Amino acid sequence: MFLQQFYTGDDSASTVSISAEQGSGFAKTISNDFNPIHDIDSKRFCVPGDLLFALVLERYGLSQQMRFEFSGMVSADTPLVMPDSPADQFEIADAREKTYLKVSRAGDPLQDQQVLESLIKNYVFFSGQNFPHILVPLMAEKNVMINPQRPLVIYESMSLELETLALDQPSVELAGTSLEVDGKRGNAEFRFSLTDGGKIVGTGVKTLILSGLREYQQEAIDLMVATYLDNQARHCEA
């Protein structure tokens, strides 16, 4: 599958690792995500959560009901243990048994690689649009914003439920958003529809945690957005 360039270890390997170059490459070329925490030279670099999601689908397939709970940020070159023949609930952890992702699923998995690639590419591109396209309007509505000097947005979870696995080229469309603010913390929810052949075949929810919230300042937001879009444009020109 197209993911092989973004991790080290083959399909049968019990352990895989992701370098900063591989994680950053996935974020920028597949997710269109230019969050600075995925920059190769970032001191806080972490592997994109969507890459972990993609690896799970590539290796274990797509079930009609799935939930992904992220419980830690993966640093570059961390060996990740991929369980053999996992049950309906399993974890992705490192050699020290530190868990980074909890997966639960129900139903027999679909293993069609073309369908999986279509879903992965469509979902992670949708997911990569968090900032500025979805989050900025939500923050403006609630009169809050993340810290411009140290923006912290944590990928908490994603769940999906499909009506059928008889899929061809599934795609993802935003269905609704919300942001609940509690002091300096915010809980964002992005609801999405899964469509195939012009019909809705499933639904899903992505949740994020926003930390260090403060009063909304348009000038600071404009600068953050401009910097983000400039990084995106420079990558496209390279």
N, C-alpha and C positions, 0 to 999 in steps of 0.2 A: 504494500500500500504506500501511498505518498508520504506517510508519516515516518518512514524509515530514515529519512535524512535528519529527523529532529530528535533522535535518541540513539544511544549506543546499546547494542544487544539485539539479537535476532528474535524471531517469533517464538522460539522454543526456550529462550533464555529465562532463567528464574529471577535474574536481576538485570535491571536496566538503569542507565544513568543519562542525565541530560546536562550538557554543558551550557555555559552562558550563551555561547554563539548559537547553539541549537534552540534554546528557549527563546532567545531574542528574535531569531529568524522566524520561528513559528508565530510569535506575537505580531510581528510587522508584516509578514508576507501572507499569512493565512487569516489571522484575526483582524488585521488592519488596526491593531491596538498599539498605541504609542505611549502608554503609561511609562513614565521614566523608570519605574521599578523593574521593568523588563529590558532596560538598556544594558548592553554588555558591561559597560564600565561603572554601573551603579553599585555603590557600596552596600545597598540594601537589595541587590538583585534577588529575584525569586522566579522560579519556573512558573509560567502561566498555568493557572488552574485548568483552563480549557484544554491544555495539552494533556494533562492527566486524564481528563474526561475522554479525550480522543483516544488515548492509549487503551483505556478500559474498553471502549467500544470496539476498537480494532482487534483486541485480543479475546474478549469474552462475548462480543456480539451485543445486539440490541434486543431488550425485552420490552414487553408491552407496558410494564410499569417499572420505572427506575427512579432512584433517588441518590444524589451525590452530596455528601456532607464534607466540606473542607475543614480540617482541624489543625492545619499548620502550613507554613510557607516552606517550600522546598528550595534549598540553596543549590547552586550550580554543582554538578558532579556528584550529587548525593546518590549512592546506590539504593535503588528502590526494589523491594522484593515483590515480585508478581506471583500471587498464589496459583498453584496448579489445581485445576478442576474445582474452583471455589463453589461454595454453597450459595444460597440466595442472599446471604449477607456476608460481606468480606471487607478486608481493609488493605490499603496500599501503605506499607510502612518501610522504614529503613532497617538496616541490619541490627540496630539497637532497639528495634520494636517501637520506635516513635511513629505514630500514625499520622499520615497526612491526608488521607481520603478514606471515607467510609462509604461503601456502596451497598445498596439494597435493591433487589429486583424481584419480579414475579413474572412467570411465564417462560416458555421455551424461547431461547434467543435466536434472533435472525443473524446469519453469518454472511449474507450476500455483501461482498466487499464494495461493489459499485453503489449499492444503497447506503451502506455505512459511510462511504466517502462523501456522498452527496449530503447526508444529514450532518456529518461532522463539519464540513466546510460551511454549510448554511448556518448552523447553530453558532459556531465560534465567530463567524463574521458578525452575526447579530449581537452576540455577547460582547464583541470588541467595540461596539458603538456606545458603551456606557457613558463615556465622557468624550466629547461634551454634549452629544446629541440628546441623550435622555436625562442625565443627571442635572445638567445646568438648568433646564426649565423647572425641574422638580425643586431644586434648591432655591431658585428665585421665588417660586410659589410659597415656600415655607420661610423665606427671608433668612436662610442660613447658607453657609458655604464651608467647604473643607479648608484646612490650613494651606495657603498657597506655598509656604516654604517647606512644608512637610505633609503633602497630601496623603491621607491614609484611607483607602477604600478596600475593604476585605471581602473577598468572594466567600460567602457563607455556605450557600447550598444551591442545588438545582434539582428539580424533579420534573418528570414528564410521564404522561399517560397516553397511550395510543389505542385507538379503536381497533386497529388491525395492523398486522405486519406485512400485509400484501402491498408493499410500497414499490415505487419506481424511482422518482426523484423528489424526495421530501424536501420541503423548504420551511423556513421559519419566519413568522410575521409577528410584530409587536401587537399585543391585544389590550394592554392596560398597564398603568404604572401607579405607584403610591410611595410616599415617604412619610414615615412616622418619626417625629423628633422628640427625644427625651434628654434635655440638657445638651451636653456636648456630643451626644451619640444619636445617630440616625439609623433607622432600618428601612432600606429601600426594597421594593418588590417590583419586579418586571414580569408581567404575565405575557405569554406568547402562545400563538396557535401554530400547529404543525399542519401544513397543507401538502397535498399531492394531487396532481391533475386538476387543480382548481377547486378541490374539496378539502374541507377541514377533516383531518384524520386523527387529531390529537391536540392536547393542550399541555402547557408546562409553566413553571414558575422559577425564576432566578431571584435569589435574595442576596443583598449586600449589606455590610455594616460600614457606616461612615463614622469616623472618629475625629475628635478635635474640632467639632463644629463651632463656628462663630457667626456673628452677624454678617449678612450678605453685603458685599461691597462690589458694585458693578465694575469699578476700575480694576480691582484685583482679579475679578472673574475674567474680564476682557483680556488681561495680560496672560492669565493661565491658558485661555482658549487660543490666543494668538501664538503662544509658545508651542502648544500642542500641535496646532495645525501647521506651523512652520516646520517642526520635526517631521511631520507626516509628508509635507511637500518635498523636503530635502531628500527623504528616503525614496520617493517616487522618481526624483530626478537622477538619483545615483545609478 
